Amino acid sequence: MILNLKISDFNTDQIKDIVFIERQSQYSSWTEKMFLAEAENKFSFFKIIKNDNKIIGYIIYRIVFDEAEILNIVVDKNFRGLKVGKYILNFAIENIKGKKCSAIFLEVHQNNIIAQKLYEQTGFKKYGLREKYYSSFDAILMKLSI
Ligand SMILES: CC(C)(COP(=O)(O)OP(=O)(O)OC[C@H]1O[C@@H](n2cnc3c(N)ncnc32)[C@H](O)[C@@H]1OP(=O)(O)O)[C@@H](O)C(=O)NCCC(=O)NCCS
């Protein structure tokens, strides 16, 4: 499939599309309220990715001083495995690098092997574990030094 990808800032008109895609993620369950709060947060960056004119994913990250954290990344299930996740993650990394950060952190569910592979391929390294962070499951802590 040939994609015509474009990344832009989230705006509140797009909230329904974002919540629809979020519900396809078995590893996160953000509510509309959480997305809107993040959009208002001055430390947060909320980027959406479109194929032609259709929203097919998003990434949310925060930058506080010289550290960044990836909070959420989801790709529409009909567009997974097409490097869209890698594309938007790399976009965020480049954006974060431009803001003089020294490291990017994230947490990933121990069973979310696909996301772990995406992060490892992008250069993130595992550095710790937060036990039982997702009720009975651990969170793996990952870091990218930039
Ligand atoms: C994780 C997610 C964002 C990846 O997006 P994607 O566009 O499907 O991923 P990409 O096509 O860019 O693939 C990136 C890498 O992930 C891995 N990957 C992707 N799909 C995979 C699959 N079905 N099986 C195994 N590895 C896979 C591969 O290493 C791949 O790189 P490669 O194609 O060069 O081998 C997407 O699967 C998703 O939205 N999942 C649900 C939400 C989620 O888990 N978010 C992360 C929370 S921490």
The ligand as a MOL file (V3000), in Angstrom:
LIG
                    3D

  0  0  0     0  0            999 V3000
M  V30 BEGIN CTAB
M  V30 COUNTS 48 50 0 0 0
M  V30 BEGIN ATOM
M  V30 1 C 2.9590 -0.3660 18.4950 0
M  V30 2 C 2.3850 0.2710 17.2200 0
M  V30 3 C 2.2490 1.7800 17.4300 0
M  V30 4 C 3.3840 0.0140 16.0870 0
M  V30 5 O 2.9350 0.7070 14.9330 0
M  V30 6 P 3.0480 0.0600 13.4790 0
M  V30 7 O 2.8330 1.1540 12.4910 0
M  V30 8 O 2.1800 -1.1250 13.3770 0
M  V30 9 O 4.5790 -0.4100 13.4590 0
M  V30 10 P 5.6120 -0.3380 12.2460 0
M  V30 11 O 4.9780 -0.8730 11.0140 0
M  V30 12 O 6.2070 1.0230 12.1880 0
M  V30 13 O 6.6930 -1.3890 12.7250 0
M  V30 14 C 7.7530 -1.0380 13.5710 0
M  V30 15 C 8.4330 -2.2810 14.0830 0
M  V30 16 O 7.6050 -2.9080 15.0370 0
M  V30 17 C 7.7100 -4.3260 14.9060 0
M  V30 18 N 6.4360 -4.8830 14.4590 0
M  V30 19 C 5.4000 -4.2240 13.8630 0
M  V30 20 N 4.3770 -5.0770 13.6390 0
M  V30 21 C 4.7770 -6.2790 14.0980 0
M  V30 22 C 4.1610 -7.5680 14.1680 0
M  V30 23 N 2.9240 -7.7690 13.7190 0
M  V30 24 N 4.8700 -8.5800 14.7310 0
M  V30 25 C 6.1130 -8.3770 15.2120 0
M  V30 26 N 6.7550 -7.1790 15.1800 0
M  V30 27 C 6.1050 -6.1560 14.6250 0
M  V30 28 C 8.7690 -4.5880 13.8880 0
M  V30 29 O 10.0040 -4.6510 14.5630 0
M  V30 30 C 8.6790 -3.3480 13.0370 0
M  V30 31 O 9.8290 -3.0510 12.3110 0
M  V30 32 P 10.1170 -3.8100 10.9040 0
M  V30 33 O 8.8390 -3.7390 10.1100 0
M  V30 34 O 11.2060 -2.9930 10.2960 0
M  V30 35 O 10.5070 -5.1920 11.2620 0
M  V30 36 C 1.0170 -0.3660 16.8200 0
M  V30 37 O 1.1750 -1.7630 16.7420 0
M  V30 38 C -0.1140 -0.0430 17.7590 0
M  V30 39 O -0.8160 0.9720 17.5810 0
M  V30 40 N -0.3130 -0.9010 18.7940 0
M  V30 41 C -1.3690 -0.6600 19.8030 0
M  V30 42 C -1.0020 0.4940 20.7030 0
M  V30 43 C 0.2870 0.2530 21.4430 0
M  V30 44 O 0.5900 -0.8610 21.8370 0
M  V30 45 N 1.0600 1.3490 21.6350 0
M  V30 46 C 2.2970 1.3050 22.3600 0
M  V30 47 C 2.0460 1.5460 23.8080 0
M  V30 48 S 3.5670 1.5690 24.7230 0
M  V30 END ATOM
M  V30 BEGIN BOND
M  V30 1 1 1 2
M  V30 2 1 2 3
M  V30 3 1 2 4
M  V30 4 1 2 36
M  V30 5 1 4 5
M  V30 6 1 5 6
M  V30 7 2 6 7
M  V30 8 1 6 8
M  V30 9 1 6 9
M  V30 10 1 9 10
M  V30 11 2 10 11
M  V30 12 1 10 12
M  V30 13 1 10 13
M  V30 14 1 13 14
M  V30 15 1 14 15
M  V30 16 1 15 16
M  V30 17 1 15 30
M  V30 18 1 16 17
M  V30 19 1 17 18
M  V30 20 1 17 28
M  V30 21 1 18 19
M  V30 22 1 18 27
M  V30 23 2 19 20
M  V30 24 1 20 21
M  V30 25 1 21 22
M  V30 26 2 21 27
M  V30 27 1 22 23
M  V30 28 2 22 24
M  V30 29 1 24 25
M  V30 30 2 25 26
M  V30 31 1 26 27
M  V30 32 1 28 29
M  V30 33 1 28 30
M  V30 34 1 30 31
M  V30 35 1 31 32
M  V30 36 2 32 33
M  V30 37 1 32 34
M  V30 38 1 32 35
M  V30 39 1 36 37
M  V30 40 1 36 38
M  V30 41 2 38 39
M  V30 42 1 38 40
M  V30 43 1 40 41
M  V30 44 1 41 42
M  V30 45 1 42 43
M  V30 46 2 43 44
M  V30 47 1 43 45
M  V30 48 1 45 46
M  V30 49 1 46 47
M  V30 50 1 47 48
M  V30 END BOND
M  V30 END CTAB
M  END
